[in-house]
């Protein structure tokens, strides 16, 4: 059974940091490109960051470049999102995604709230 379980969300002040984790099971993790998406209230889900099967291949939304870092540990079947210098507009539910060939899996999401 495929599972993607996100953890690490929470409430943080502007300028603060959070590290999200997504633990995967039920598929060959190293074969899959992994991404983080987010969805704010009233807005469409958007891609935040992507990391290919080769760890050096990453891509970021312009809004998070220089502040967020995506990484993966294939030995632990886990993808991370380090979020620094958080802004009010980063408030959203963050979702983990795994994609390869016909496989496209989503986690349940974790809430990130940036508030003073």
BAMISE-627269 format. One line per field, with one value per residue: residue number from 1; x, y, z of N, C-alpha, C in turn; residue in three letters. Coordinates in pm, 1 decimal. Each point is the difference from the previous one (the first is absolute). Layout:
BEGIN
nr (NUM, ...)
nx (X, ...)
ny (Y, ...)
nz (Z, ...)
cax (X, ...)
cay (Y, ...)
caz (Z, ...)
cx (X, ...)
cy (Y, ...)
cz (Z, ...)
rest (ala, ...)
% end
This chain:
BEGIN
nr (1, 2, 3, 4, 5, 6, 7, 8, 9, 10, 11, 12, 13, 14, 15, 16, 17, 18, 19, 20, 21, 22, 23, 24, 25, 26, 27, 28, 29, 30, 31, 32, 33, 34, 35, 36, 37, 38, 39, 40, 41, 42, 43, 44, 45, 46, 47, 48, 49, 50, 51, 52, 53, 54, 55, 56, 57, 58, 59, 60, 61, 62, 63, 64, 65, 66, 67, 68, 69, 70, 71, 72, 73, 74, 75, 76, 77, 78, 79, 80, 81, 82, 83, 84, 85, 86, 87, 88, 89, 90, 91, 92, 93, 94, 95, 96, 97, 98, 99, 100, 101, 102, 103, 104, 105, 106, 107, 108, 109, 110, 111, 112, 113, 114, 115, 116)
nx (84.0, -26.7, 100.2, -45.7, 85.3, -64.0, 109.5, -9.0, -125.9, -49.0, -0.4, 34.1, 85.8, -34.2, 76.4, -91.4, 27.3, -24.9, 0.9, -49.4, -60.7, 32.1, -56.6, 65.8, -102.0, 25.1, 112.7, 64.1, 26.8, 111.4, -104.2, -51.2, -45.2, 52.0, -116.7, 5.5, -127.9, -68.2, -95.5, -13.5, -70.0, -91.3, 111.0, 54.6, 8.5, 116.4, 85.5, 58.6, 26.4, 97.2, 16.9, 86.7, 4.8, 58.2, 59.8, 84.8, -102.8, -3.4, -122.7, -8.4, -110.6, -22.6, -118.0, 63.8, 44.6, 105.2, -122.3, -45.1, 21.0, -8.6, -14.6, 74.2, -46.8, 55.6, 99.1, -56.1, -4.9, 78.0, -92.6, 81.8, -55.8, 118.3, -75.5, 70.3, 19.7, -78.9, -94.8, -79.4, 44.9, 84.7, -94.9, -7.6, -75.2, 101.2, 8.5, 24.8, 79.1, -35.4, 90.9, -46.4, 19.6, -77.2, 103.0, -100.9, 75.7, -96.8, 58.1, -27.3, 123.2, 76.8, -62.0, 32.7, 10.9, 14.7, 19.5, -22.5)
ny (-119.1, 88.0, 56.5, 122.8, 11.2, 117.2, 52.3, 72.4, -0.6, 123.3, 66.8, 98.1, 79.0, 113.4, -45.9, -81.3, -119.0, -85.5, -124.1, -17.5, -110.5, -85.9, -89.2, -69.8, -73.4, -125.0, 67.1, -11.3, 54.6, -67.0, -64.5, 59.1, 91.3, 79.3, 42.0, 129.1, -9.6, 109.4, 10.4, 127.1, 46.4, -54.8, -71.4, -9.1, -130.4, 32.0, -18.4, -52.0, -130.4, -34.4, -127.5, -12.8, -110.1, 84.9, -4.9, 8.8, -70.2, 128.9, 34.3, 131.9, 24.1, 98.9, -21.9, -116.5, 35.3, -64.9, -44.4, -77.0, -116.8, -67.2, -110.1, -105.3, -100.5, -56.0, 1.7, 118.0, -4.6, 104.9, 93.0, 103.0, 93.5, 57.1, 62.8, 95.7, 98.3, -70.1, 9.8, 103.2, 33.5, -51.3, 62.5, -129.9, -88.2, -67.0, -38.2, -123.0, -6.5, -119.6, 8.9, -104.0, 11.0, -106.1, -5.0, 41.5, 20.1, 15.8, 84.8, -4.0, 47.2, 106.5, 53.5, 103.7, 58.3, 108.7, 27.4, 128.4)
nz (0.0, -94.8, 66.5, 12.9, 100.6, -3.7, 48.3, 110.7, -38.4, -1.2, 114.8, -81.5, 62.0, -58.3, -98.3, 49.3, 53.4, -96.1, 41.5, -120.5, 39.9, -94.8, 78.4, -92.0, -43.3, -35.4, -27.8, -116.6, 114.8, -18.0, -45.9, 105.6, -86.3, 91.3, 40.0, 27.3, 28.3, -25.6, 90.2, -32.0, 103.0, -80.1, 8.0, -121.5, -5.8, 57.3, -100.1, 106.1, -0.9, -83.0, 27.8, -99.4, -71.9, -81.9, 115.7, -96.9, -44.7, 24.2, 37.9, -3.3, 66.0, -83.4, 54.0, -17.8, -118.4, 47.4, 22.2, -96.6, 60.7, -113.4, 70.5, -26.5, 74.3, -105.8, 85.1, 23.9, -133.2, 10.9, -19.7, -6.3, 73.9, -12.3, 87.3, -54.3, 83.4, 76.8, -92.3, 26.0, -119.5, 87.0, 65.0, 24.9, -63.5, 50.5, -127.4, 29.8, -107.2, -45.5, -99.2, -71.4, -127.9, 22.2, 83.2, 75.3, 106.9, 90.5, 83.0, 130.7, 1.8, 16.4, 103.3, -75.0, 117.3, -74.5, 127.1, 23.7)
cax (-84.0, 78.9, -25.2, 87.0, -40.3, 69.7, 8.5, 85.2, -71.2, -31.8, -11.0, 131.4, -1.9, 71.2, 143.8, 38.2, 31.3, -60.5, 46.5, -100.6, 47.1, -99.3, 45.8, -69.1, 2.5, -87.4, 48.3, 145.8, 16.2, 111.0, -39.4, -101.0, 22.6, -76.6, -32.3, -85.4, -99.2, -74.4, -128.4, -51.0, -145.6, -51.0, 95.9, 30.0, 122.9, 113.8, 126.7, 96.6, 134.9, 7.7, 132.0, -2.6, 63.1, 137.3, -19.3, 48.3, -101.0, -107.6, -67.4, -75.6, -83.9, 71.9, -36.1, 71.8, 142.8, 90.3, -52.4, -36.0, 90.0, -53.1, 103.9, -55.4, 86.1, -57.5, 17.0, -107.3, -126.5, -52.9, 32.3, -7.0, -8.0, 47.2, -60.0, 58.4, -50.2, -141.1, -81.8, -143.9, -56.2, 34.8, -104.5, -70.1, 18.8, 109.3, -21.2, 108.6, -42.3, 95.1, -44.6, 86.2, -80.4, -142.8, -19.9, -12.7, -51.5, -7.3, -18.5, -122.2, 25.9, 31.3, -29.1, 102.6, -59.4, 96.8, -78.9, 61.7)
cay (119.1, 122.0, 103.4, 116.4, 59.7, 126.0, 50.1, 116.4, 126.5, 65.4, 145.3, 62.5, 144.2, 44.0, -7.5, -126.9, -115.2, -131.2, -108.3, -101.0, -131.9, -86.4, -139.0, -76.5, -145.5, -68.9, 8.1, 13.0, 143.9, 57.1, 10.6, 103.9, 141.6, 41.2, 142.9, 61.8, 95.4, 64.2, 58.3, 97.9, 12.9, 73.6, 0.1, -130.1, -65.1, 41.6, -67.7, 76.4, -48.4, -135.3, -60.5, -117.1, -118.0, 43.0, 104.1, 130.8, 63.2, 59.0, 113.4, 72.2, 113.1, 127.0, 60.8, -61.3, -14.3, 62.7, -15.6, -140.3, -99.9, -136.1, -103.4, -134.2, -104.6, -122.3, -108.3, 14.1, 19.2, 124.5, 126.8, 109.5, 137.3, 96.5, 129.5, 109.0, 135.8, -18.6, 118.9, -23.1, -61.3, -141.8, -74.1, -92.0, -142.8, -47.9, -138.5, -75.8, -70.0, -91.3, -20.8, -75.7, -73.0, 15.6, 17.5, 138.7, -19.2, 121.1, -11.1, 60.1, 141.2, 51.8, 143.2, 96.1, 130.3, 103.7, 103.9, 65.2)
caz (0.0, -11.1, 99.0, 14.8, 126.6, 26.0, 137.8, 17.0, -10.2, 125.5, 5.6, 9.9, -22.7, -120.8, 13.9, 61.5, -84.0, 23.5, -86.5, -27.3, -41.1, -63.2, 3.3, -102.9, 9.3, -94.2, -137.3, -5.1, 20.2, -76.8, -140.4, -13.1, 25.1, 117.4, -1.3, 101.0, -46.8, 108.5, -36.3, 94.7, -9.8, -114.8, -111.2, -57.7, 45.8, -80.9, 23.0, 78.9, -27.8, -55.7, -4.6, -86.7, 57.1, 21.4, 100.9, -42.2, -85.0, 78.0, -61.9, 102.2, -36.6, 17.3, 128.1, 112.3, -33.2, 94.8, 136.4, 22.1, -55.8, -3.3, -0.3, 16.9, 53.5, -55.7, 97.1, 98.9, -71.8, 53.9, -64.5, 96.1, -47.4, 98.1, -30.7, 79.1, -26.9, -35.2, -16.3, 17.5, -120.5, -5.3, 70.7, -90.5, 23.9, -83.1, -39.5, -60.7, -121.5, -62.8, -137.0, -91.5, -98.9, 26.5, 143.5, 44.3, 135.1, 82.9, 143.4, 52.5, 21.3, 133.4, 3.0, 39.5, 23.9, 34.6, 65.1, 115.4)
cx (88.5, -40.7, 104.8, -49.0, 86.0, -3.8, 83.0, -68.7, -27.4, -12.5, 137.7, -14.7, 69.7, 150.1, 50.0, 21.8, -81.2, 63.3, -110.2, 67.5, -115.5, 58.6, -84.4, 10.8, -91.9, 39.3, 151.9, 34.6, 104.1, -34.1, -84.3, 57.9, -92.5, -18.9, -73.5, -90.1, -61.4, -129.9, -47.7, -151.3, -42.3, 90.6, 20.8, 128.2, 113.2, 124.9, 94.7, 142.2, -6.5, 143.5, -11.6, 64.7, 148.8, -5.8, 45.2, -102.5, -116.7, -59.7, -90.2, -92.9, 78.1, -22.1, 78.6, 149.3, 85.4, -44.7, -28.5, 103.4, -65.5, 116.9, -67.1, 107.2, -60.3, 12.2, -112.6, -137.0, -69.7, 46.9, -26.6, -22.4, 41.7, -48.9, 55.7, -63.0, -146.8, -76.0, -147.2, -57.1, 42.8, -103.3, -81.6, 5.2, 103.8, -16.8, 126.4, -56.7, 113.0, -49.9, 106.7, -88.0, -148.3, -31.9, -1.4, -69.3, 8.6, -8.4, -125.0, 16.7, 31.9, -13.1, 121.9, -68.0, 107.5, -78.5, 77.4, -96.2)
cy (125.4, 98.3, 108.6, 73.6, 122.5, 33.7, 128.1, 133.9, 59.7, 149.0, 60.3, 149.5, 34.9, 6.1, -129.7, -110.5, -121.7, -99.8, -102.5, -129.6, -75.8, -140.1, -81.9, -149.7, -56.5, 11.2, 22.3, 146.8, 60.9, 16.7, 125.3, 140.2, 41.5, 150.4, 38.5, 100.8, 68.7, 58.4, 90.1, 10.4, 84.4, 3.3, -141.3, -57.5, 37.0, -79.1, 93.6, -38.7, -143.0, -47.6, -128.3, -119.0, 23.4, 123.3, 137.3, 75.4, 47.1, 118.2, 63.5, 103.1, 128.5, 59.4, -55.9, -15.7, 77.4, -13.3, -145.5, -90.5, -137.0, -97.1, -134.6, -92.0, -131.6, -118.0, 1.6, 17.5, 129.2, 118.8, 111.3, 132.4, 91.0, 138.0, 104.8, 133.2, -3.1, 131.5, -34.7, -77.8, -145.2, -86.5, -82.2, -140.0, -49.2, -149.8, -57.8, -76.3, -86.2, -33.6, -75.5, -82.3, 25.4, 18.7, 146.3, -3.0, 129.5, -37.4, 73.5, 149.2, 33.8, 152.6, 79.1, 136.4, 97.0, 119.4, 59.3, 4.0)
cz (0.0, 109.0, -9.7, 123.6, 27.1, 148.0, 0.5, -14.1, 137.0, -15.2, 22.1, -27.7, -131.3, 25.4, 59.3, -101.7, 43.0, -94.8, -12.6, -43.1, -63.0, -8.7, -95.3, 26.9, -107.2, -146.3, 5.2, -2.3, -93.5, -147.8, -27.2, 19.0, 114.0, -2.4, 126.1, -72.4, 122.0, -54.4, 112.4, -16.0, -120.0, -120.5, -51.5, 60.8, -94.6, 36.8, 74.3, -37.2, -48.1, 5.3, -80.6, 70.8, 22.6, 88.9, -44.4, -83.1, 85.3, -74.5, 105.1, -64.2, 26.6, 138.8, 118.3, -26.8, 99.5, 144.5, 34.4, -66.0, 8.1, -4.2, 19.8, 55.0, -45.6, 96.3, 103.7, -65.2, 42.6, -84.7, 100.7, -71.6, 115.6, -41.1, 95.4, -39.8, -41.0, 2.5, 22.3, -118.6, -21.0, 73.3, -98.3, 58.2, -99.6, -23.7, -63.6, -119.9, -51.9, -139.7, -80.1, -91.5, 31.0, 147.5, 38.7, 135.6, 79.6, 147.2, 42.9, 28.7, 144.1, -4.3, 45.6, 12.2, 45.8, 53.8, 116.4, 117.4)
rest (unk, unk, unk, unk, unk, unk, unk, unk, unk, unk, unk, unk, unk, unk, unk, unk, unk, unk, unk, unk, unk, unk, unk, unk, unk, unk, unk, unk, unk, unk, unk, unk, unk, unk, unk, unk, unk, unk, unk, unk, unk, unk, unk, unk, unk, unk, unk, unk, unk, unk, unk, unk, unk, unk, unk, unk, unk, unk, unk, unk, unk, unk, unk, unk, unk, unk, unk, unk, unk, unk, unk, unk, unk, unk, unk, unk, unk, unk, unk, unk, unk, unk, unk, unk, unk, unk, unk, unk, unk, unk, unk, unk, unk, unk, unk, unk, unk, unk, unk, unk, unk, unk, unk, unk, unk, unk, unk, unk, unk, unk, unk, unk, unk, unk, unk, unk)
% end
